[in-house]
Amino acid sequence: MSIFDSFAPLDEIIQVVYQGAQRFAVLSNVDFGPFNAGWDVHIGLADEGRWWKGRWTEKDVEEIAGSTTSVTLLEAFAEKLAATFVNGELYIADWNPDDNAELKIVFGTSAKRPLSMKLREMDSKEALVYTTNTFFSIGLAAQSRKCQLNPSSSSAAPSYSFPVPGPSTKTSRTSPPPATAKSNREEKPRGKTASLTSKEAEDEIKALRAQLADAQRGAKVDDESTNVGTEKLMSKPATTAAKPSNPRKKARRFKEMQFDDD
């Protein structure tokens, strides 16, 4: 087992460093091979195409962390180094514009004892090979993102829309039928009513009151007509009762009795 098996957090990460007028790109890669294991750091100077390369071997790590360090401590050590990239705690030291000049990168600028790595400048051919290989790796990774270097959040993954449940407590498993033309016509008066002005609303209220008054007067007339009809029906049997049962039979005449004293 190699020490660098615990350095996975430092593999394939990149950060940019603005330092004065210079702009640097810092790339970190880990070689997990059994024969050439190590941690590589490349620094490129923008606008000039110059590259520097630094490398830690197992011997370098043992000098810092110790030869008997456990796997857990090595993983924690690698995570702290990776955090310096993520947090931008990197500094380019011993920078010299002269050709074939070495420089040094410092990890953890806010730490009490920051770590550093020396880098040598690569020749033009070596720098060109490294640049081409780096872009080839970027192209391979972009194939899983529809060949986009910087995919947007909308194109990175398909978006799905889900129906929002209504206020009812019972959830229906089937979607409601689409609105018909009739329902659209029925909803139009709502919009019209909602947009009525105060004057139109007042006129409408007056019209409703007039209709209500007419309806009440009509109901009163109907009640009076009903009462008159009822009285006629009740008085009619009394009139008929006064008539003789047999109209052809003449009524008897009674002669007044006279007495002698009269």
C-alpha positions in Angstrom: 0.0 0.0 0.0 1.3 3.4 -1.0 1.2 6.5 1.2 -0.5 8.4 -1.6 -3.6 6.1 -1.5 -4.7 8.5 1.3 -4.1 11.6 -1.0 -7.3 11.2 -3.0 -8.6 14.6 -1.9 -5.7 16.3 -3.7 -6.3 14.6 -7.1 -7.5 16.7 -10.0 -8.2 20.0 -8.3 -7.4 23.5 -9.6 -7.2 27.0 -8.3 -6.2 30.4 -9.6 -4.0 32.9 -7.7 -3.9 36.6 -8.3 -0.6 38.0 -7.1 0.2 41.6 -8.1 -0.1 41.9 -11.8 0.5 38.2 -12.3 -2.1 35.5 -12.7 -1.3 31.9 -11.9 -3.1 28.6 -12.4 -2.3 25.9 -9.8 -3.2 22.3 -10.6 -2.9 19.3 -8.3 -2.7 15.7 -9.3 -1.9 12.4 -7.5 -0.1 9.5 -9.2 -1.4 6.3 -7.5 0.9 4.0 -9.5 2.9 1.4 -7.6 6.2 2.4 -9.2 5.9 6.1 -9.6 3.5 7.2 -6.9 3.7 10.9 -5.9 1.8 14.2 -5.6 2.4 16.6 -8.5 1.7 20.3 -8.5 1.9 22.4 -11.7 1.8 26.2 -11.9 1.2 28.1 -15.1 1.7 31.9 -15.6 -1.0 33.4 -17.7 -0.2 35.5 -20.8 3.3 34.0 -21.0 2.7 30.3 -21.3 5.4 29.4 -18.7 5.0 26.3 -16.5 6.6 25.1 -13.3 6.4 21.6 -11.8 6.9 20.3 -8.3 6.6 16.8 -6.8 6.4 15.2 -3.4 7.5 11.6 -3.1 6.9 9.2 -0.2 10.2 10.3 1.3 9.0 14.0 1.4 5.8 13.0 3.1 7.6 10.9 5.7 9.8 13.8 6.5 6.8 15.9 7.3 4.2 13.4 8.7 6.5 10.7 10.0 7.2 7.2 8.7 4.8 5.5 11.2 1.8 7.7 10.6 -1.5 5.9 10.4 -3.8 6.0 7.4 -6.3 8.1 9.3 -3.8 10.8 10.0 -2.5 10.7 6.4 -6.1 11.2 5.1 -6.6 14.1 7.5 -3.3 15.6 6.4 -4.3 15.4 2.7 -7.7 16.9 3.5 -6.0 19.9 5.1 -3.8 20.4 2.1 -6.8 20.2 -0.2 -8.6 22.8 2.0 -5.8 25.3 1.2 -6.7 25.0 -2.5 -10.5 25.3 -1.9 -10.1 28.3 0.4 -7.5 30.0 -1.8 -4.8 29.9 0.9 -2.0 29.7 -1.6 1.0 32.0 -2.2 3.6 32.0 -4.9 7.0 32.8 -3.3 10.4 33.5 -4.8 8.8 34.6 -8.0 11.5 35.7 -10.5 10.7 36.8 -14.1 14.0 35.4 -15.3 14.0 32.2 -17.4 14.7 28.9 -15.7 14.1 30.4 -12.3 12.7 28.2 -9.5 9.8 29.3 -7.4 7.9 28.0 -4.3 4.3 27.6 -3.5 3.1 28.0 0.1 0.1 26.0 1.4 -1.9 27.5 4.2 -1.0 31.2 4.4 -2.9 31.6 7.6 -1.3 28.6 9.4 1.4 29.0 12.0 3.7 26.6 10.2 2.7 26.6 6.5 4.0 24.0 4.2 5.7 24.7 1.0 6.9 22.9 -2.2 9.7 23.9 -4.6 9.0 23.9 -8.3 11.3 24.0 -11.3 10.4 25.7 -14.6 9.6 23.3 -17.5 11.1 23.7 -20.9 8.9 24.8 -23.8 8.3 21.3 -25.2 7.6 19.8 -21.8 5.2 22.6 -21.1 3.4 22.1 -24.4 3.0 18.4 -23.8 1.6 19.0 -20.4 -0.9 21.6 -21.7 -2.1 19.3 -24.4 -2.6 16.4 -22.1 -4.5 18.6 -19.6 -6.9 19.8 -22.3 -7.4 16.2 -23.4 -8.4 15.2 -19.9 -10.8 18.2 -19.8 -12.3 17.0 -23.1 -12.9 13.5 -21.7 -14.6 14.9 -18.6 -16.8 17.2 -20.7 -18.3 14.3 -22.6 -20.5 13.5 -19.6 -21.7 17.1 -19.6 -22.8 17.2 -23.3 -19.2 18.4 -24.2 -19.7 21.7 -22.4 -16.8 23.2 -20.5 -19.0 25.2 -18.1 -22.5 23.7 -18.2 -25.3 25.9 -16.8 -27.5 24.6 -14.0 -30.4 24.2 -16.4 -28.5 22.1 -19.0 -26.6 20.0 -16.5 -29.6 18.0 -15.5 -33.2 17.7 -16.9 -35.8 19.5 -14.9 -39.1 18.0 -13.9 -42.3 19.7 -12.8 -44.6 18.1 -10.4 -48.2 19.1 -9.7 -48.7 21.0 -6.5 -51.4 19.5 -4.3 -54.4 21.7 -3.6 -55.7 22.9 -0.2 -58.0 19.9 0.1 -56.9 17.3 2.7 -57.8 14.3 0.4 -55.3 13.9 -2.4 -56.6 12.5 -5.7 -54.6 10.0 -7.6 -55.9 11.2 -11.0 -55.4 14.6 -12.4 -58.5 16.8 -12.8 -60.1 17.0 -16.3 -59.1 20.0 -18.4 -61.3 23.1 -18.2 -64.0 23.2 -20.8 -65.2 26.1 -22.8 -68.3 26.3 -20.6 -66.3 26.7 -17.4 -64.3 29.4 -19.1 -67.5 31.3 -19.9 -68.7 30.9 -16.4 -65.6 32.4 -15.0 -65.7 35.5 -17.2 -68.3 37.3 -15.1 -66.1 37.0 -12.1 -63.4 39.0 -13.8 -65.9 41.5 -14.9 -67.4 41.9 -11.4 -64.0 42.2 -9.9 -63.2 45.0 -12.3 -66.4 47.0 -11.6 -65.9 50.6 -10.6 -67.6 52.1 -7.5 -70.1 53.9 -9.7 -71.1 50.8 -11.6 -71.4 48.8 -8.3 -73.7 51.5 -6.8 -75.9 51.4 -9.9 -76.1 47.7 -9.8 -77.1 47.8 -6.1 -79.9 50.3 -6.9 -81.2 48.1 -9.7 -81.2 45.0 -7.4 -83.1 47.0 -4.7 -85.7 48.1 -7.3 -86.2 44.5 -8.5 -86.6 43.4 -4.9 -89.2 46.1 -4.2 -91.2 45.1 -7.3 -91.0 41.5 -6.2 -92.4 42.4 -2.8 -95.2 44.5 -4.2 -96.1 41.7 -6.6 -96.2 39.2 -3.7 -98.5 41.6 -1.7 -101.0 41.9 -4.6 -101.0 38.1 -4.9 -101.8 37.8 -1.2 -104.7 40.2 -1.4 -106.1 38.4 -4.4 -105.8 35.2 -2.6 -107.7 36.6 0.4 -110.5 37.9 -1.7 -110.9 34.6 -3.4 -111.0 32.9 -0.1 -113.7 35.2 1.3 -115.9 34.6 -1.8 -115.5 30.9 -1.5 -116.5 31.0 2.2 -119.6 33.3 1.6 -120.9 31.3 -1.3 -122.2 28.3 0.6 -124.2 30.5 3.0 -126.1 32.1 0.0 -126.9 28.8 -1.5 -128.2 27.5 1.8 -131.0 30.1 1.9 -132.6 28.9 -1.3 -135.3 26.2 -1.1 -134.1 22.7 -1.6 -136.8 22.3 -4.4 -137.2 25.4 -6.5 -140.4 24.1 -8.2 -142.2 23.6 -4.9 -144.1 26.7 -3.8 -143.7 27.8 -0.2 -146.6 27.4 2.1 -148.6 30.5 3.3 -149.7 30.6 6.9 -152.9 32.6 7.8 -152.7 34.7 10.8 -154.8 33.5 13.6 -157.5 35.9 15.0 -159.1 35.9 18.4 -162.5 37.2 19.5 -161.1 39.7 21.8 -159.6 41.5 18.8 
